[in-house]
Amino acid sequence: MSVEKQNFICRAYSRVFVGLFLDWVSNGMKAKDLDCFSDARILVEGGIEGVLKKLKNDPETEQDRTRRACEE
């Protein structure tokens, strides 16, 4: 899997949690609102494994082929 794809996955999952954190802060950091983090954890558990498998098996893009050719 290309570094770009790995970075995309990291950014996407990071944005989910950063967005939830910013919402929590802007809503007054109430303990009752922390449940959203548990819910998000449930969403990503196992989900990232599926994403990695899909991207790993994804055919190489033209950009990937070009980059690899330049590195050789």
TILO-715559 format. One line per 10 residues: number of its first residue (from 1); their letters; for each residue z, y, x of N, C-alpha, C. Coordinates in steps of 0.2 Angstrom, whole numbers, always signed. Example, Ala and Ser with C-alpha at 12.3 -4.5 7.8 and 13.67 -1.06 7.14 Angstrom:
<rs>
1 = as = +39,-28,+66,+39,-22,+62,+39,-16,+66 | +35,-11,+64,+36,-5,+68,+39,+0,+64 $
</rs>
This chain:
<rs>
1 = msvekqnfic = +0,-6,+4,+0,+0,+0,+0,+6,+4 | -4,+11,+3,-5,+17,+7,+2,+21,+6 | +2,+25,+12,+8,+30,+12,+8,+35,+6 | +2,+37,+4,+1,+41,-1,+4,+38,-8 | +2,+32,-9,+5,+29,-15,+12,+28,-15 | +15,+27,-9,+22,+26,-8,+25,+33,-10 | +22,+38,-7,+25,+45,-8,+25,+47,-15 | +19,+45,-19,+18,+46,-26,+24,+43,-30 | +25,+37,-29,+31,+33,-32,+37,+37,-31 | +39,+38,-25,+45,+42,-23,+46,+49,-27 $
11 = raysrvfvgl = +40,+52,-27,+40,+59,-30,+41,+58,-38 | +38,+53,-41,+38,+52,-48,+45,+50,-50 | +48,+46,-47,+55,+44,-49,+60,+49,-47 | +59,+53,-42,+64,+58,-40,+63,+64,-45 | +57,+65,-48,+57,+70,-53,+60,+69,-59 | +60,+62,-61,+64,+60,-67,+71,+62,-66 | +74,+60,-61,+81,+61,-60,+83,+69,-59 | +79,+72,-55,+80,+79,-54,+79,+83,-61 | +75,+81,-65,+74,+84,-71,+80,+83,-76 | +82,+77,-76,+88,+75,-80,+94,+79,-77 $
21 = fldwvsngmk = +95,+80,-70,+100,+84,-67,+100,+91,-69 | +94,+94,-69,+93,+101,-71,+95,+102,-78 | +93,+98,-82,+94,+98,-89,+102,+98,-91 | +105,+93,-87,+112,+92,-88,+116,+99,-85 | +114,+102,-80,+117,+108,-77,+116,+113,-82 | +110,+114,-85,+108,+120,-89,+112,+119,-96 | +114,+113,-98,+117,+112,-104,+125,+112,-103 | +127,+114,-97,+134,+115,-96,+138,+109,-93 | +135,+105,-90,+137,+99,-87,+143,+95,-90 | +142,+94,-97,+147,+90,-101,+146,+83,-100 $
31 = akdldcfsda = +152,+80,-99,+153,+73,-98,+149,+69,-103 | +149,+71,-109,+146,+67,-114,+138,+66,-113 | +135,+71,-109,+128,+71,-108,+126,+67,-102 | +131,+64,-99,+130,+60,-93,+126,+53,-95 | +127,+51,-101,+124,+45,-103,+116,+45,-102 | +113,+51,-101,+106,+51,-100,+104,+48,-93 | +109,+48,-88,+108,+45,-82,+108,+38,-82 | +113,+35,-86,+113,+28,-87,+107,+25,-90 | +104,+29,-95,+98,+27,-99,+92,+27,-94 | +92,+32,-90,+86,+33,-85,+87,+27,-80 $
41 = rilveggieg = +93,+25,-78,+93,+20,-73,+91,+13,-76 | +92,+12,-83,+90,+6,-86,+82,+6,-86 | +79,+12,-87,+72,+13,-88,+69,+11,-81 | +72,+13,-75,+68,+11,-69,+70,+5,-66 | +76,+2,-68,+78,-5,-65,+72,-10,-67 | +70,-13,-62,+64,-18,-63,+58,-14,-64 | +58,-8,-66,+52,-4,-68,+48,-3,-61 | +52,-1,-56,+49,+1,-50,+46,-5,-46 | +49,-11,-47,+46,-17,-45,+39,-18,-48 | +38,-17,-54,+32,-18,-58,+27,-13,-55 $
51 = vlkklkndpe = +29,-7,-54,+24,-2,-52,+22,-3,-45 | +26,-6,-41,+25,-7,-34,+19,-13,-34 | +21,-18,-38,+16,-24,-38,+9,-21,-41 | +9,-17,-46,+2,-15,-48,-1,-11,-43 | +2,-6,-40,-1,-2,-35,-3,-6,-28 | +1,-11,-27,-1,-15,-21,-7,-19,-22 | -8,-21,-29,-14,-25,-30,-20,-21,-32 | -19,-14,-33,-24,-10,-35,-29,-10,-29 | -35,-10,-31,-41,-10,-26,-40,-3,-22 | -42,-4,-16,-42,+1,-11,-47,+7,-14 $
61 = teqdrtrrac = -45,+13,-14,-49,+19,-16,-54,+21,-10 | -58,+25,-12,-63,+27,-7,-59,+31,-2 | -55,+35,-4,-51,+39,+1,-47,+35,+6 | -44,+29,+3,-41,+24,+8,-46,+21,+13 | -52,+20,+11,-57,+17,+15,-59,+22,+20 | -60,+28,+18,-62,+33,+23,-56,+35,+28 | -50,+35,+26,-44,+36,+30,-44,+30,+35 | -45,+24,+33,-44,+18,+37,-49,+18,+43 | -56,+20,+40,-61,+20,+45,-60,+26,+51 | -57,+31,+49,-56,+36,+54,-50,+34,+59 $
71 = ee = -46,+30,+56,-40,+28,+61,-43,+23,+66 | -48,+19,+64,-50,+14,+68,-54,+16,+75 $
</rs>
